[in-house]
Amino acid sequence: MHRTETKRERRRHRRYEAAYPITLFDASGEVLARTRTVNISRGGLFVHVPHDAAPPQAETVEVDLAAPGTDARVAEFFCQARVVRHQHVGDGDRVGVGLEFSHPLPLALGT
């Protein structure tokens, strides 16, 4: 993603393009979507999900993510994340969802 002079970047963590497996759950524990990350940072991630599976903005979801841990081996992370944005993608069957983790994850990204 390119920065522009008119839009100030608010992220605290560097973002990496990566396709790690992820499952999103609602507050009752029901699976919302099984997909892969589009990009990820220690502070959050972006995924594409079916339009009817997109959680509302500001909702908190449970995340089950398989990604490299600090020792660079794949680890499974369970955490909460808040929906911070939706973005139209493709032909309308899917929506991009930006999630912010409740706390930064110890991921080994860009190594």
N, C-alpha and C positions, 0 to 999 in steps of 0.2 A: 504494500500500500504506500502510495506516495503522500508526502506531507505537502500541504499547500500553505501559502502565506495567510490565507483568510481563515483557515480552520486550524485551531491550535490542538495539538495532540495531547490527550490527557492521560495516556497510559504510563504506568510506572515500570512496567516490565517489557522487555523486548519480545516481539511476537515472531513466531516461526511457522512457516507453512509445514504442516505435517498431517498425516491421515492415521490417527490412532483410534482404535475401537472405543466406543463410548455408549453407555446406556443412560438414559434420563428417566427419572421416576418422579411422579407427582407426590404430594404430601401424604397420600394414603398408601404409597408404596407401589402403585400401579405403573407399569412400564408405559412411558410416553413415546419413546423412540429408541431404536438401536441404529446407530449410524457411525460415522467417522468424523473426526475433527477436520476442519478446513485449515484452521490455524490455531496456535496455542501459545500461551506464555505462562509464567509462574502465577500470574494473577487472574487468568481467565482463558476462555476459548471461544471459538466460533464454529457452529455446525449448521448444516442444512438438514431440515426435518420435513416430513410431509406437512402440508398446510394445516390439516386438521389435528396434528399432534403438537403444534407449537404452543408452549405455555405462555400465558399472558405476561406482558411486561411487568416488572417489579415482583413477580412471583418467585418464590424460592423453590428450587428443585434439588433432588438428590442426584448425584453424579457418580457413576461407576466408570472409571477411566483406566485403561491399560497404557502406560507410557514409561519411558526410561526414568528410573529414579536417580538419585544422586550418585549411585555407583554405576550408572549407565546400563544396568540390567533392567529389563522390563519389570515394572511393579504395578500392582493394582492399587488405585487410589479411590477411596470413598470419601465424598465431601458434599457440602452444600454449596450451591451457587445461586446467584440472583440474576434473573433475566434483565439485562440492561438495554437491549435493543432488538428490533426485528428489522429485516431487510428483505425486500422482494428479490427473488432469484429466479432465473429461467422463465418458464411458461406459466408460473402461478401454482403448480402442483406442490412446490416446496417453498419454504421460507427460511431465510438465514436467521439464526438466533445467536446473539452475543450473550455470554454468561460470564459473570464475575465471581470468582471463588470467594468463600467467606473468609479464607486466609490463604496466603501464597503457598503453593505446593512445592515440595523439594524435587523439582524435575531437573533432569540433565538434558537441557536443550542446547542445540547448536554445538555439541561436542563431537 
